[in-house]
Amino acid sequence: MKFVMVAVIGEDSDAEEYLYKGLKEFPTNRIILITEEKHLNKTKKIKEKLDKTMNAEIETIPDARLETVFQTIYKLKQNNKQAHLILNIETDYETSCIALSASFVNGVQAIGFSKGEIIAYPIMKFSYYSALSDKKLKLLETIYKNKIESFEQLSKLAGISLPLVTYHVRGSKNASGLEQLGLVETSLEKQKISVSLTSLGKLIIKGYIEVECNDPQCEKKRNATKL
């Protein structure tokens, strides 16, 4: 089986070494190098060497923030649905944890190295959308569009009763709320509880998380959240 290798190229001096280690383990005919503008010259030199034996491409990103990396991995997965993507997280230490998380939520195979041995991380297939009711999605959308300074304000803007807002944000003994799912965070300010989206919550609402769910409602929910 042929693979498409994906790797982030940053400041690491051993990026090329780990890149070739990954290529040695997986038969690859195409590679996509993700890099910021400031590392473009370095990445182009690596690409020139790779071009001699395979098809190498460069995907330039504006920064290496969580949202940017997640968005890039998601789009690469969508644009290469017929390919088996392999994400080498060892080529850039700064983004390794972000890249690994992005691979988990998008069902992409990630590889790394430990003590000279290759590690093939498990492909995690799950969907946040299957755990989100219509009311939870409505609350996420409302929080995304507004600065929420209290549950009362959120209730009014979303058109959802205050008890239900508390339930869907805080959760209960038997059901996880948006807070437990890691999609929102709350803080006490002036005796009121403000609510804001976490980075993961923003990714969910922007549709940058792959859908892995047999229920067709999952895809509908994901499309409904895209803003």
Secondary structure, DSSP 8 states (H G I E B T S, - for coil): --EEEEEEE-S-TTHHHHHHHHHHHS-EEEEEEEEEGGGHHHHHHHHHHHTTTSEEEEEEES---HHHHHHHHHHHHHHTTTS-EEEEGGG-TTTHHHHHHHHHHHT-EEEEEETTEEEE-------SGGG--HHHHHHHHHHHHS-B--HHHHHHHHT--HHHHHHHHH--SSS--TTTTTSEEEEEETTEEEEEE-HHHHHHHTT-S----SSHHHHHHHHHH--
